[in-house]
Structure formats: structure tokens, C-alpha cells
Amino acid sequence: MAKKQQSKKKNGKDKAGSSKPTIIAAVIIALVVGVYFGAVFVPAVKESSAPQSSSQSQAGDMSARIAEAKRMVEQQPGSADLWAKLGHLYFDSGQHHKAIDAYKASLAIRPGDSHVLTDLGVMYRRTDRPMQAVESFDKAIATSPTHETPYLNKGIVLYYDLQDKDGAIKAWRRLLKQNPNAKAPSGKPVSQMIRELS
């Protein structure tokens, strides 16, 4: 009996008659096939069942947010914050004229909101009214002299839209008095912007 088992082991066969290399090969093939299906088919199924993001769905989301903000403003027309929120939604969706109307409604309730005045100035610029933009930035500065953004924006409008280099430099120097390390949204230091213009 011991000789039979030894001879079977020599031949690489067990009682069932299959060889160890065949079993190992089958296990390896099963692993490879499993990895292949897991890597190829599972992500494909996940992607097909995931919600699709598109500009239409984003636009629909923005429309829904605007509709909700309008509904809230109708319920609370005396809320400066709700009017400002509606203005911000119009701002973000490129509806500049509607943003101006909403910001004006907010400012009629709370005239000294420097942030709303600044955003109103940006909307005036985007609707080709640079003088009104500068006036709005000036009001924001008068209301809150430490608010940095209206100084920067005023300089941009003066330089690029009204070709008033000296006025732009003056606005930016006032900004640097507030914050010597002030930077444009691009990351460029305002001090460098002034040097380049001087």
C-alpha cells in the first residue's frame, strides 16, 4: 500500500487521478478571469448606474435654486439677505440685469452692505456701465473702508474700462495700505501690478 502511494506521488497524481500542476493552472486561470471581469465589467456597471453630470443638469439645478430663492423672496420681501442670495444666484448664472435688480432690492432694505455694493459694481461692469461700477465700488469703500475687494475692482475698472491708469494706481495703493500683501484673483501681487504700470 505504501508503495502505491509513493508511486502515485512520483507521478504527481492523487487518489482522484488529477495532477497538482493541473489544479494550480486551474486556480491561476480562475484568478485571472476573476480579476479581468472585476476590472472590466464592475466599473462599467457602476458607471452606467451612476447619475450623469451634464451642463443641462447643472443648469436645471441652478434654475431650481433660483426658483426656490424667488419663492422665499415672495414670502419675505423685506429680507435683504434673501434678495442678496437671489442676486448671487443670478450673478453665478450670468443673468447680470436680474442680479442688478435683486442687489438693488437688497440695498433698498440695507443700504450699507459693502459686499452687495461690490457685487453690484461687478454686475454694472459686466453690463458695460463702468462709471456706475466705480460709483458702486466707492460706496462700498465708504461703507467699509477695510473691505479690500472694492479697491481692487475699482482699479481694474478704471484701468481696463476707463483707461485711467493714474486712478487705478491710486485705488490699488489705497488697497496696499489696508493689506501690503494684497493679491489679484490670479495670485499676482497688487504691488507688482502697480510696478508694471508705473
Residue, then its C-alpha position, 0 to 999 in steps of 0.5 A: m500500500a505504501k508503495k502505491q502511494q509513493s508511486k502515485k506521488k512520483n507521478g504527481k497524481d492523487k487518489a482522484g487521478s488529477s495532477k497538482p500542476t493541473i489544479i494550480a493552472a486551474v486556480i491561476i486561470a480562475l484568478v485571472v478571469g476573476v480579476y479581468f471581469g472585476a476590472v472590466f465589467v464592475p466599473a462599467v456597471k457602476e458607471s452606467s448606474a451612476p447619475q450623469s453630470s451634464s451642463q443641462s443638469q447643472a443648469g436645471d439645478m441652478s434654475a431650481r435654486i433660483a426658483e426656490a430663492k424667488r419663492m422665499v423672496e415672495q414670502q419675505p420681501g423685506s429680507a435683504d439677505l434673501w434678495a442678496k442670495l437671489g442676486h448671487l444666484y443670478f450673478d453665478s448664472g450670468q443673468h447680470h440685469k436680474a442680479i442688478d435688480a435683486y442687489k438693488a432690492s437688497l440695498a433698498i432694505r440695507p443700504g450699507d452692505s459693502h459686499v452687495l455694493t461690490d457685487l453690484g459694481v461687478m454686475y454694472r461692469r459686466t453690463d458695460r456701465p463702468m462709471q456706475a461700477v466705480e460709483s458702486f465700488d466707492k460706496a462700498i469703500a465708504t461703507s467699509p473702508t477695510h473691505e479690500t475687494p472694492y479697491l481692487n475692482k475699482g482699479i481694474v475698472l478704471y484701468y481696463d474700462l476707463q483707461d485711467k491708469d493714474g486712478a487705478i494706481k491710486a485705488w490699488r495703493r489705497l488697497l496696499k495700505q489696508n493689506p501690503n500683501a494684497k493679491a489679484p484673483s490670479g495670485k499676482p501681487v497688487s504691488q507688482m501690478i502697480r510696478e508694471l504700470s508705473 
